[in-house]
Amino acid sequence: MTTIPDDPHPAIRVCMMPADTNAHGTIFGGKILSLIDQAGAIAAHRLGVGRVVTIAMREVVFTHPVRVGDIVSCYAEVLRVGRTSITVCVRVVAHRPTDIKRSVEVTKAEAVYVSIDETGRPIPIDAGASV
Ligand SMILES: CC(C)(COP(=O)(O)OP(=O)(O)OC[C@H]1O[C@@H](n2cnc3c(N)ncnc32)[C@H](O)[C@@H]1OP(=O)(O)O)[C@@H](O)C(=O)NCCC(=O)NCCS
């Protein structure tokens, strides 16, 4: 396993579609939670670990609405590598199609992943993996 430098690129970038809306016509919070979870797992995999599962997602506060047509980017940064766990901070930024130069941070969350074996039990992360 190797040490991976900070990634300036988003782990995920996606355009929000009408199928992702809630009853009010803005984007369903669960859609964004799913993107956070995927982006964090992608960052964890960049460390060279095999299977990971999400054990925790810490406080997620949605400070701005996300709308259909917004381009949402999830920036993921590995904060900590423990014995079996990896903690990732995911920052979610929406670019409005009407003003592509303007971006709004809509939420930020810490997600924790555990490295597991094929039976689902936690296994130690290679000592070579670090932030
Ligand atoms: C993830 C799982 C295998 C962990 O098993 P476990 O026996 O509870 O594991 P442990 O108690 O040994 O903890 C494993 C690591 O998780 C960390 N951890 C445990 N509870 C935690 C919590 N609430 N928040 C953050 N980290 C936590 C521990 O500190 C440990 O990290 P470390 O080894 O780096 O110190 C098990 O809980 C599981 O299968 N959960 C379901 C995962 C899943 O399916 N997620 C998808 C969503 S449904």
The ligand as an SDF file (V2000), in Angstrom:
LIG
                    3D

 48 50  0  0  0  0  0  0  0  0999 V2000
  -18.4700   -2.3600   10.5630 C   0  0  0  0  0  0  0  0  0  0  0  0
  -18.5170   -3.6040   11.4510 C   0  0  0  0  0  0  0  0  0  0  0  0
  -17.9320   -4.7980   10.6950 C   0  0  0  0  0  0  0  0  0  0  0  0
  -17.6400   -3.2960   12.6690 C   0  0  0  0  0  0  0  0  0  0  0  0
  -17.6750   -4.4170   13.5190 O   0  0  0  0  0  0  0  0  0  0  0  0
  -17.3870   -4.2120   15.0860 P   0  0  0  0  0  0  0  0  0  0  0  0
  -17.2160   -5.5640   15.6940 O   0  0  0  0  0  0  0  0  0  0  0  0
  -18.3760   -3.2770   15.6470 O   0  0  0  0  0  0  0  0  0  0  0  0
  -15.9550   -3.5310   15.0230 O   0  0  0  0  0  0  0  0  0  0  0  0
  -15.0450   -2.8960   16.1490 P   0  0  0  0  0  0  0  0  0  0  0  0
  -15.7620   -2.6680   17.4410 O   0  0  0  0  0  0  0  0  0  0  0  0
  -13.8110   -3.7610   16.1780 O   0  0  0  0  0  0  0  0  0  0  0  0
  -14.6890   -1.4600   15.5310 O   0  0  0  0  0  0  0  0  0  0  0  0
  -14.0680   -1.3790   14.2640 C   0  0  0  0  0  0  0  0  0  0  0  0
  -13.6060    0.0440   14.0650 C   0  0  0  0  0  0  0  0  0  0  0  0
  -14.7490    0.8880   13.9880 O   0  0  0  0  0  0  0  0  0  0  0  0
  -14.6290    1.9740   14.9160 C   0  0  0  0  0  0  0  0  0  0  0  0
  -15.9490    2.2930   15.4100 N   0  0  0  0  0  0  0  0  0  0  0  0
  -16.7750    1.5060   16.1210 C   0  0  0  0  0  0  0  0  0  0  0  0
  -17.9120    2.1480   16.3970 N   0  0  0  0  0  0  0  0  0  0  0  0
  -17.7950    3.3810   15.8400 C   0  0  0  0  0  0  0  0  0  0  0  0
  -18.6300    4.5170   15.7910 C   0  0  0  0  0  0  0  0  0  0  0  0
  -19.8230    4.5170   16.3680 N   0  0  0  0  0  0  0  0  0  0  0  0
  -18.1880    5.6140   15.1600 N   0  0  0  0  0  0  0  0  0  0  0  0
  -16.9700    5.6370   14.5670 C   0  0  0  0  0  0  0  0  0  0  0  0
  -16.1200    4.5790   14.5680 N   0  0  0  0  0  0  0  0  0  0  0  0
  -16.5460    3.4690   15.2140 C   0  0  0  0  0  0  0  0  0  0  0  0
  -13.7300    1.4130   16.0190 C   0  0  0  0  0  0  0  0  0  0  0  0
  -13.1050    2.4840   16.7230 O   0  0  0  0  0  0  0  0  0  0  0  0
  -12.7620    0.5870   15.2010 C   0  0  0  0  0  0  0  0  0  0  0  0
  -11.7970    1.4440   14.5840 O   0  0  0  0  0  0  0  0  0  0  0  0
  -10.2010    1.2480   14.8170 P   0  0  0  0  0  0  0  0  0  0  0  0
   -9.8950   -0.2240   14.6440 O   0  0  0  0  0  0  0  0  0  0  0  0
   -9.5490    2.0640   13.7370 O   0  0  0  0  0  0  0  0  0  0  0  0
   -9.8990    1.7380   16.1910 O   0  0  0  0  0  0  0  0  0  0  0  0
  -19.9680   -3.9400   11.9200 C   0  0  0  0  0  0  0  0  0  0  0  0
  -20.3860   -2.9670   12.8510 O   0  0  0  0  0  0  0  0  0  0  0  0
  -20.9320   -3.9520   10.7310 C   0  0  0  0  0  0  0  0  0  0  0  0
  -20.9340   -4.9080    9.9510 O   0  0  0  0  0  0  0  0  0  0  0  0
  -21.7320   -2.8990   10.5930 N   0  0  0  0  0  0  0  0  0  0  0  0
  -22.6360   -2.7690    9.4450 C   0  0  0  0  0  0  0  0  0  0  0  0
  -21.9110   -2.0140    8.3220 C   0  0  0  0  0  0  0  0  0  0  0  0
  -22.8050   -1.7930    7.1430 C   0  0  0  0  0  0  0  0  0  0  0  0
  -23.4500   -2.7130    6.6520 O   0  0  0  0  0  0  0  0  0  0  0  0
  -22.8310   -0.5620    6.6840 N   0  0  0  0  0  0  0  0  0  0  0  0
  -23.6660   -0.1680    5.5490 C   0  0  0  0  0  0  0  0  0  0  0  0
  -24.8540    0.5750    6.0110 C   0  0  0  0  0  0  0  0  0  0  0  0
  -26.1900   -0.5020    6.3650 S   0  0  0  0  0  0  0  0  0  0  0  0
  1  2  1  0
  2  3  1  0
  2  4  1  0
  2 36  1  0
  4  5  1  0
  5  6  1  0
  6  7  2  0
  6  8  1  0
  6  9  1  0
  9 10  1  0
 10 11  2  0
 10 12  1  0
 10 13  1  0
 13 14  1  0
 14 15  1  0
 15 16  1  0
 15 30  1  0
 16 17  1  0
 17 18  1  0
 17 28  1  0
 18 19  1  0
 18 27  1  0
 19 20  2  0
 20 21  1  0
 21 22  1  0
 21 27  2  0
 22 23  1  0
 22 24  2  0
 24 25  1  0
 25 26  2  0
 26 27  1  0
 28 29  1  0
 28 30  1  0
 30 31  1  0
 31 32  1  0
 32 33  2  0
 32 34  1  0
 32 35  1  0
 36 37  1  0
 36 38  1  0
 38 39  2  0
 38 40  1  0
 40 41  1  0
 41 42  1  0
 42 43  1  0
 43 44  2  0
 43 45  1  0
 45 46  1  0
 46 47  1  0
 47 48  1  0
M  END
$$$$
